[in-house]
Amino acid sequence: MNQNHELQFVRSTADDIDAIFSFYDDAIAFQKKVFKKHWQGFDRKLIETEVTEGRQWKILVNGKIACIFAVEFSDPLIWKEKDTDPSIYLHRIVSHSEFRGNNFMLAIIEWAKNFGKANALQFIRMDTWGDNPNLIAYYVKSGFTHTGFSTPDPTPSLPKHYEGIELALFELEIN
């Protein structure tokens, strides 16, 4: 990221919902090019709820949305018994194609550490497809510990791409 660019972390608003879906569409197209699996789309109500609850975030670079992500504070369907640890769970991190390659992950980790410290959280957690060695290596290189695998039980509560898959789990302790 060019040092002249200031990153701003801002909660998404209802006015951002169409842009969020545009980011997801671009991400799905990219996933289809680089991996054998891809997201299956998302229910608009899910995104509206995340926005209303202040859990959908955007990173602005010089006033333009460069990256989006969602957070959870409980994720029992994926993390099962470990979900009792006070954690922030990062989901659906997507960079705009114009900003791809700027390694927003490191900025999101720093943001999540600060958010976690301010809210007495112990871990930053993430998941990805368990058979994606490139993304697994990227998350480990970014500072996460690969803690194992999880297979979510079938449920309509999770997006469709979680059906019948094994997930790689990652966490980073907040000091």
C-alpha angles and dihedrals in degrees: 000000000000110000090228091068118089115210117216122192108209133168112251119245134210087265088064098056096095090048090050090055090047088055090050092050090051091047092051091051089050092047090053089056098048107030141029094242132054141176115278096218128269136259110254090223090060092055093043089052092049090050093047091048092047094245099118113084137187132199114219122205111193088339096309124113104250102164140008134198141165130224135206130188095204128035107168096154089064105024096037112181093005089062089088090076111097102253147152113229118207118212139177100006106187129175120203109251089244089060100036112132096033091111097235087170091082091050091048090051091053091046091049092048091053092044090048094050091049091050100040094248122157105202145029108215137189141168137204139170108303093224097055104098094176094056092041090054091046093054092047090048088051090059104269124130114229100230100183141274136303133192111207118223113245109271137152088228092077125067114264095256089068092067115114097351138123115230129210110225126214135185138178120197116234110225 
